[in-house]
Structures are given as structure tokens and as C-alpha cells.
Amino acid sequence: MLQKASPPTLRDAALAGRQASATRADTLALYHKLLLVRRAEEKIREEYASNEMKTPVHLGIGGEAISVGVCHALPPGTKAFGTYRNHALYLALTGDTDGFFGELYGKVTGASKGKAGSMHLAAPEQGLMATSAVVGTTIPLAVGAALAHQYRGEPHLAVAFFGDGAVEEGVFWESLNFACLKQLRMLFVCEDNDLAIHTAASERQGFRSIPEALQGFRCHVASGDGSDLQGVIAATTQILGRMEQDSRPGFLHLTYFRFLEHVGPMEDFHAGYRPQPSPEERLRLDPVWRVEQRLFEHGVSRQELDAIRSSIDEQIARSVDAARQAPFASPSELSTDVWG
């Protein structure tokens, strides 16, 4: 005989309220980090034409949720490696707009004293070990870090972020093979925008899909929508859990839409190599808009989100002003931080 469910108690209601509050607060914190990345890159777009920034920029508008979501789920002590489209990764791990804009303006206050520029951002103290302008080159570095952890008996994780174009490099397959062979604690994160500069995957890849091409390797594989922040967090959490249960590397394949040109601050749909999304499709592909809708469902007001945006914009404006006023590094810096 079925028993009638007991009505919720005051304790149940209080617990549910605390859980809802935690969910709301957590989502607001994630939104703050996501919007920080977006507004920083939009500030670059505003300022780039003045020609004061001393570096090419590969902006990642549309793909911010991948770095923010994956990094949110990573355990402490993780060593991360990325690509030249690295602004979201740097800001997700550091939140440091002073060092970020200092580096873009080529000043001594930059994360690397102005010597790295946009494409080689790093923050080893916060776990971002290296990023590189050369396709695929940081993947074996991440494998090396994972091997070092294993050799030393350390429980830490290494993670490599890379675009779908890197999958066509031999070093990717060699790195994946070695990581699987040695059962390294290593997470591969493929940020797939279906483009290598202007060329679609269908014109470059002789396999049906990246996940299918990985089926013969001894690794955990998961795919997801990189425009969905909560989905990215869930996929990362799940694959890390599978890696704990079965010690194989993990591979996350996350798709997204790159809103801007390959390098530079402009849109380039007029070039004709890809169609421009409709206004409705553009919203669906926008990770910031999608998080805002979720927050509205949790009862967050537009005024609360506007307050977060204002706070972020003030932080970024201060960082840009500080970068402009900061000095360039002295000539003696040319011979420091160099290993050969």
C-alpha cells in the first residue's frame, strides 16, 4: 500500500531556502567571472584602434564559458596550459585585470612585464603555467606536467586547452597516445569552433568527428555545448569523477561559436567563410545571455546584474588607466627571465 507523503516541515523549507540561496549566490559569482572576461574583451575592442596596445589580440567572445566553467570545476593544484586565445583562461584563474591590461599595453606592470603580450599570458602562481601562439605546442607541456606529478606521486591534475585545429597536429596524437599509455592524470579540453582561422573542419579533417576519432584510445570522452556555462561545469565535474574511478586521461570536446574575426577586434562575416547568425541564434550562442536568463529564473533582478556590470566596468577602467600611465620596462629587462 502506498504511503501518503508527509507534508514539508519548517526545517525542510529552511533547508530548501538555503540551497536555493547557495545556488543563486554561486551562479552570481560565476556570472561575475564570466562578465569580467566579456567586458575586458569588449574594452579591448573599444580601445584597440588607438594603437596603444602593443600586441595582436585573439578575442574569445562566445567561448568564455569554457574556460570559466572548466576552471570552476578543477581541483586545487591543477596546472593549466592554453593557447593564444587565452584571455578567458587567464582571467578565470586570476581575476587580475591590472596584470592583464598592463601586459596588453606592453608595460612593466604587466603579468610578464610587457614581454609576453596577449598570446603568451601566464600566471604560474595561480596555476596558469603557459600559453602559446604556436598551435598545439602547450599540449605536450601539459603531458609533461602530468608525468612529473605521476613520477613524484602527487595527486595533482594537468589540463591542456586547445582549439580543434590542434587536433590535426601530430604532437596532439603523440601526446594523447602517451597520456593514455601511462594513464596520466591529464584532462584535454578541445575548444571547438569548427574553424582553423577561416577554414571549416569539413575541409580539414578526414574523420567524421573528434569524439569518434578518439574511440580507440583508453581515455574518458565527453562532449558538450561550450556556450552553456552550467553544462560545461557539469561535464567537467562528471569526467573528473570518471577519472577518479578509472585512472585514465579525460577528453572534453566543447563546441562554441566565435563571434569575432580570428585575430583583431572586428566582426568579419562579410568575408563570406561562414554565415552570420540570426539575432535569435546569436542569443542562444551567447554564454553571458544564457546565464542572465538562468539568474532571472532564480529571481535576480536586472538592477542586481547592472550593479555587477558597473562594478566590473569600474575595475576595468582603473586597470586600463593604470596601464596607460605605467612605464615601459627598462632595456635591462631584455636579458631577464630568459632561459637558453
C-alpha positions as CSV (number, residue, x, y, z in Angstrom):
1,M,0.0,0.0,0.0
2,L,1.4,3.4,-0.9
3,Q,2.1,5.7,2.0
4,K,1.0,9.3,1.8
5,A,3.9,11.6,1.6
6,S,4.5,13.8,4.7
7,P,4.0,17.5,4.3
8,P,7.2,19.5,4.3
9,T,8.3,20.7,7.7
10,L,9.7,24.1,8.6
11,R,13.1,22.5,8.7
12,D,12.7,21.2,5.1
13,A,11.6,24.6,4.0
14,A,14.5,26.3,5.6
15,L,16.9,23.8,4.1
16,A,15.4,24.3,0.6
17,G,15.7,28.1,1.1
18,R,19.4,27.8,2.0
19,Q,20.0,25.6,-1.0
20,A,18.3,28.0,-3.3
21,S,20.2,30.9,-1.8
22,A,23.5,29.0,-2.3
23,T,22.6,28.2,-5.9
24,R,21.7,31.8,-6.5
25,A,24.9,33.1,-4.9
26,D,27.1,30.6,-6.7
27,T,25.5,31.5,-10.1
28,L,26.0,35.2,-9.4
29,A,29.7,34.6,-8.6
30,L,30.1,32.6,-11.8
31,Y,28.3,35.4,-13.7
32,H,30.7,37.9,-12.3
33,K,33.7,36.0,-13.5
34,L,32.1,35.4,-17.0
35,L,31.1,39.0,-17.3
36,L,34.6,40.1,-16.3
37,V,36.0,38.2,-19.2
38,R,33.4,39.6,-21.6
39,R,33.7,43.2,-20.5
40,A,37.5,43.0,-20.6
41,E,37.4,41.9,-24.2
42,E,34.8,44.5,-25.1
43,K,37.1,47.1,-23.6
44,I,39.9,45.8,-25.9
45,R,37.5,46.3,-28.8
46,E,36.8,49.9,-27.7
47,E,40.5,50.8,-27.2
48,Y,42.4,48.8,-29.8
49,A,42.1,51.4,-32.6
50,S,44.1,53.9,-30.5
51,N,47.1,51.7,-31.3
52,E,48.4,51.9,-27.7
53,M,48.1,48.1,-27.1
54,K,51.4,46.6,-28.2
55,T,50.2,43.1,-29.2
56,P,47.9,41.3,-31.6
57,V,44.7,40.1,-29.9
58,H,42.7,36.9,-30.5
59,L,39.4,37.6,-28.8
60,G,37.3,34.8,-27.5
61,I,33.8,36.3,-27.3
62,G,31.4,33.5,-27.5
63,G,33.7,30.9,-25.9
64,E,34.2,32.4,-22.4
65,A,32.1,29.8,-20.6
66,I,34.6,27.0,-21.5
67,S,37.5,28.4,-19.5
68,V,35.3,29.8,-16.7
69,G,33.3,26.6,-16.4
70,V,36.2,24.1,-16.6
71,C,38.4,26.2,-14.2
72,H,35.5,26.4,-11.7
73,A,35.4,22.6,-11.5
74,L,39.2,22.0,-11.4
75,P,40.7,20.8,-8.1
76,P,43.3,22.9,-6.3
77,G,46.9,22.4,-7.5
78,T,45.9,21.9,-11.2
79,K,48.4,23.1,-13.7
80,A,46.8,24.6,-16.8
81,F,48.2,25.2,-20.3
82,G,46.5,27.1,-23.1
83,T,46.6,28.7,-26.5
84,Y,46.9,32.2,-27.9
85,R,43.1,32.7,-27.4
86,N,43.8,32.8,-23.7
87,H,42.2,35.9,-22.2
88,A,39.3,33.9,-20.6
89,L,41.7,31.3,-19.2
90,Y,43.9,34.0,-17.6
91,L,41.1,36.0,-16.1
92,A,39.2,32.9,-15.0
93,L,42.2,31.7,-13.0
94,T,43.4,35.1,-11.7
95,G,40.7,37.8,-11.9
96,D,43.7,40.1,-12.4
97,T,42.8,42.9,-14.8
98,D,45.8,45.1,-13.7
99,G,48.4,42.5,-14.9
100,F,46.2,41.6,-17.9
101,F,45.9,45.2,-19.3
102,G,49.5,46.0,-18.2
103,E,50.6,43.2,-20.4
104,L,48.5,44.2,-23.4
105,Y,49.8,47.7,-23.2
106,G,53.4,46.3,-23.0
107,K,54.1,47.9,-19.7
108,V,56.3,46.8,-16.8
109,T,53.2,46.3,-14.6
110,G,52.0,43.5,-17.0
111,A,51.9,39.9,-15.9
112,S,55.1,39.3,-17.7
113,K,56.5,42.9,-17.6
114,G,55.1,43.5,-21.1
115,K,57.3,40.9,-22.7
116,A,54.7,38.2,-23.4
117,G,51.8,40.2,-24.8
118,S,48.3,38.8,-25.4
119,M,49.4,35.5,-26.8
120,H,51.7,34.2,-24.1
121,L,49.9,35.1,-20.9
122,A,50.9,33.1,-17.8
123,A,50.4,33.2,-14.1
124,P,52.2,30.2,-12.6
125,E,51.2,31.2,-9.0
126,Q,47.6,30.8,-9.9
127,G,48.1,27.6,-11.9
128,L,48.4,29.0,-15.5
129,M,51.8,27.7,-16.5
130,A,52.0,28.7,-20.1
131,T,50.1,29.7,-23.2
132,S,51.5,29.9,-26.7
133,A,50.9,31.3,-30.2
134,V,52.1,28.2,-31.9
135,V,49.3,25.7,-32.4
136,G,49.5,22.6,-30.3
137,T,52.7,23.4,-28.5
138,T,51.4,23.5,-25.0
139,I,49.7,20.1,-25.2
140,P,52.9,18.2,-24.7
141,L,53.9,20.6,-21.9
142,A,50.7,19.6,-20.1
143,V,51.5,16.0,-20.6
144,G,55.0,16.6,-19.2
145,A,53.5,18.2,-16.1
146,A,51.1,15.3,-15.6
147,L,54.0,12.8,-16.0
148,A,56.0,14.8,-13.4
149,H,53.1,14.6,-11.0
150,Q,52.8,10.9,-11.5
151,Y,56.6,10.4,-11.1
152,R,56.5,12.3,-7.8
153,G,53.4,10.5,-6.5
154,E,51.5,13.8,-6.5
155,P,47.7,13.8,-6.9
156,H,47.5,16.9,-9.0
157,L,45.9,17.3,-12.4
158,A,47.3,18.8,-15.6
159,V,44.9,20.3,-18.1
160,A,45.5,21.5,-21.7
161,F,43.1,23.8,-23.5
162,F,43.4,23.9,-27.4
163,G,41.3,24.5,-30.5
164,D,40.0,22.0,-32.9
165,G,42.8,22.9,-35.3
166,A,45.4,21.5,-32.9
167,V,43.8,18.0,-33.4
168,E,45.4,18.0,-36.9
169,E,48.9,18.4,-35.4
170,G,51.0,15.2,-34.9
171,V,52.0,16.4,-31.5
172,F,48.4,16.1,-30.3
173,W,48.1,12.5,-31.2
174,E,51.5,11.7,-29.8
175,S,50.6,13.4,-26.5
176,L,47.2,11.7,-26.3
177,N,48.7,8.3,-27.0
178,F,51.4,8.8,-24.3
179,A,48.9,10.1,-21.8
180,C,46.7,7.1,-22.4
181,L,49.6,4.7,-22.3
182,K,50.8,6.0,-19.0
183,Q,47.3,6.6,-17.5
184,L,48.3,10.1,-16.7
185,R,46.1,12.4,-14.6
186,M,45.5,14.7,-17.5
187,L,42.5,16.5,-18.9
188,F,42.4,17.5,-22.6
189,V,39.9,20.3,-23.3
190,C,39.1,20.9,-27.0
191,E,37.5,24.3,-27.7
192,D,35.9,23.5,-31.0
193,N,34.6,26.5,-33.0
194,D,34.8,24.4,-36.3
195,L,37.4,26.8,-37.6
196,A,41.1,27.0,-38.1
197,I,41.4,30.7,-38.9
198,H,38.9,30.7,-41.9
199,T,38.8,27.0,-42.8
200,A,35.9,24.8,-41.6
201,A,36.6,21.3,-40.1
202,S,34.9,19.6,-43.0
203,E,37.7,21.0,-45.3
204,R,40.5,19.9,-42.9
205,Q,39.6,16.7,-41.1
206,G,39.4,13.3,-42.7
207,F,37.4,11.8,-39.8
208,R,33.7,12.1,-39.1
209,S,34.1,13.8,-35.7
210,I,36.7,14.4,-33.0
211,P,34.9,12.2,-30.4
212,E,34.6,9.3,-32.9
213,A,38.3,9.6,-33.7
214,L,39.1,9.1,-30.1
215,Q,37.1,5.9,-29.6
216,G,40.2,3.7,-29.9
217,F,42.1,5.4,-27.2
218,R,42.0,4.4,-23.5
219,C,40.6,7.7,-22.2
220,H,37.3,9.1,-21.0
221,V,35.5,11.2,-23.6
222,A,32.6,13.7,-23.2
223,S,31.1,16.3,-25.4
224,G,29.0,19.4,-24.6
225,D,27.8,22.8,-25.5
226,G,30.6,25.3,-24.6
227,S,28.0,28.1,-24.7
228,D,26.2,26.7,-21.7
229,L,28.2,27.5,-18.5
230,Q,26.3,25.2,-16.2
231,G,26.6,22.4,-18.8
232,V,30.4,22.9,-19.0
233,I,30.7,22.7,-15.2
234,A,28.6,19.6,-15.1
235,A,30.5,17.9,-18.0
236,T,33.9,18.7,-16.3
237,T,32.7,17.5,-12.9
238,Q,31.4,14.3,-14.4
239,I,34.5,13.5,-16.4
240,L,36.8,14.2,-13.4
241,G,34.7,11.9,-11.4
242,R,35.1,9.2,-14.0
243,M,38.8,9.8,-14.0
244,E,38.9,9.2,-10.2
245,Q,37.0,5.9,-10.6
246,D,39.1,4.7,-13.5
247,S,42.5,6.2,-13.8
248,R,42.6,7.2,-17.5
249,P,43.0,10.7,-19.0
250,G,39.9,12.7,-19.8
251,F,39.0,14.4,-23.1
252,L,36.3,17.2,-23.1
253,H,35.0,18.2,-26.5
254,L,33.2,21.5,-26.2
255,T,31.7,23.4,-29.1
256,Y,31.1,27.2,-29.3
257,F,30.7,30.0,-31.8
258,R,33.5,32.6,-32.3
259,F,31.7,35.9,-32.7
260,L,34.7,37.9,-33.9
261,E,37.5,37.6,-36.5
262,H,40.4,35.2,-36.0
263,V,42.7,38.0,-34.9
264,G,41.6,41.5,-34.2
265,P,38.6,43.3,-32.6
266,M,36.1,43.3,-35.5
267,E,33.4,41.0,-36.9
268,D,34.2,39.6,-40.3
269,F,31.0,37.9,-41.6
270,H,31.4,40.0,-44.8
271,A,34.4,37.8,-45.6
272,G,31.9,35.0,-46.5
273,Y,33.6,32.0,-45.0
274,R,30.8,31.5,-42.5
275,P,27.2,32.7,-42.2
276,Q,26.2,35.4,-39.8
277,P,23.8,34.0,-37.1
278,S,20.3,35.5,-36.8
279,P,19.6,37.7,-33.8
280,E,17.8,34.8,-32.1
281,E,20.6,32.3,-32.8
282,R,23.2,34.9,-31.6
283,L,21.4,35.0,-28.2
284,R,21.4,31.2,-28.0
285,L,25.1,31.1,-28.7
286,D,25.9,33.8,-26.2
287,P,27.0,32.3,-22.8
288,V,26.6,35.6,-20.9
289,W,23.0,36.0,-22.1
290,R,22.2,32.4,-21.2
291,V,23.5,32.8,-17.6
292,E,21.5,36.0,-17.3
293,Q,18.3,34.1,-18.2
294,R,19.1,31.5,-15.6
295,L,19.6,34.2,-13.0
296,F,16.3,35.8,-13.8
297,E,14.7,32.4,-13.2
298,H,16.3,32.4,-9.7
299,G,14.7,35.8,-9.0
300,V,17.7,38.0,-9.6
301,S,16.7,41.5,-10.9
302,R,18.1,43.4,-13.8
303,Q,19.2,46.1,-11.3
304,E,21.4,43.5,-9.5
305,L,23.0,42.5,-12.8
306,D,23.5,46.1,-13.7
307,A,25.3,46.7,-10.4
308,I,27.7,43.8,-11.1
309,R,28.4,45.2,-14.6
310,S,29.0,48.7,-13.2
311,S,31.5,47.3,-10.7
312,I,33.3,45.3,-13.3
313,D,33.4,48.3,-15.7
314,E,34.9,50.5,-13.0
315,Q,37.6,47.8,-12.2
316,I,38.5,47.5,-15.9
317,A,38.6,51.3,-16.4
318,R,41.0,51.6,-13.4
319,S,43.2,48.9,-14.9
320,V,43.3,50.5,-18.3
321,D,44.2,53.9,-16.9
322,A,46.9,52.3,-14.7
323,A,48.3,50.5,-17.7
324,R,48.4,53.7,-19.8
325,Q,50.2,55.6,-17.1
326,A,52.7,52.8,-16.2
327,P,56.2,52.9,-17.7
328,F,57.7,50.5,-20.2
329,A,60.3,48.1,-18.9
330,S,63.9,49.2,-18.9
331,P,66.2,47.9,-21.6
332,S,67.9,45.7,-19.0
333,E,64.8,43.6,-18.9
334,L,65.7,42.2,-22.3
335,S,68.1,39.8,-20.6
336,T,66.0,38.8,-17.6
337,D,63.5,35.9,-17.4
338,V,65.3,34.3,-20.3
339,W,66.5,30.7,-20.3
340,G,68.6,29.2,-23.0
